[in-house]
């Protein structure tokens, strides 16, 4: 748990701000998980600190989220089609 908190602080994931008057702080919880090997032996223990998102209000507790996720196959397909169009021009 100490390692997770130090990673959060080092990566500047959170910004500590004053609590708004009349609002309660949003709760967090620890999620524990065991990472297993193929033979069902424990590889490592993982822990994450997560916010209880159901208590957040858009515009008050956060202003928006943005996360791009792409599979490698999608990127390869995109590159292949764009380079193919360029070769047709010549």
N, C-alpha and C positions, 0 to 999 in steps of 0.2 A: 504494500500500500504506500509506503514511503517512496519507493521508486516511481510509482505512478504519479504521485503528487509532485515530485521533483521534475518529472518529464513535462507535466502540465505547466509548471512554472518556467522551465527552461525554454519551452516552445511558445510561450506567451499565448496560450490557448484562451485563457480567460482574462478579462479586464475587471479588476475589482472596482466597484462603484458604490456610492452611498445608496442605501435603500430608500425608495420613495416613501414619503409620508403616507400612512394609511395602507401600505401594501406589506404583506408578509413575504419573507424570503422564500425563494423557490428551493424545494428540498432536493437532495441528491441521495443516491444509494450506491453501494458497492456491489458489483456483479462479479462473482467468482466462477471460474471455469477451469476444467482440467483438459489439457491437450494430450491426446492419446497417440501412441504408436500403432502400427499395423497389428502388432501382437497383443493389443489391449493393455500394454503397460503404460504408466504415466510418463509422458515426455516432459511436461512442465505445467506449472500452475500459472494461470493468467488472472489478472484482476483489472477491472475498469471502473472508473467513477463516472456515473451517468446522471444526468439531470432528469428529474421527473417532469417530462415535457408536457404532460396533460395539464399542468398548472400554469403554463406560460400564456401570456396574452400578447398577440401580435401588436407591435407599435409601442407597447409598454415595456415588456421584458426583452424583446428582440425586434429587430427591424427587418430581418430577412435572412435566408440561408441560400447558399449557392454551392453546389458540388457537382463537378463534372466527372463522370465515370465512363470509360470506354474500354471495350474489349480489344485485345490485340488484333483479332481477326477483322474487326470493323476498321481499325486504323489502316491495316494492310490493304483492305478493299478500297478504302478512300484514296490512298496513295496510288494504287494501281489504276483506278479510273481516271484520276487527274493527270497522271503521266501519260496514259494512253491517249487522252484528248490532245495533249500537247504534241505528241508524235504525229497525229493525224493532220495537224496544222502545217507541218513541214512537208 
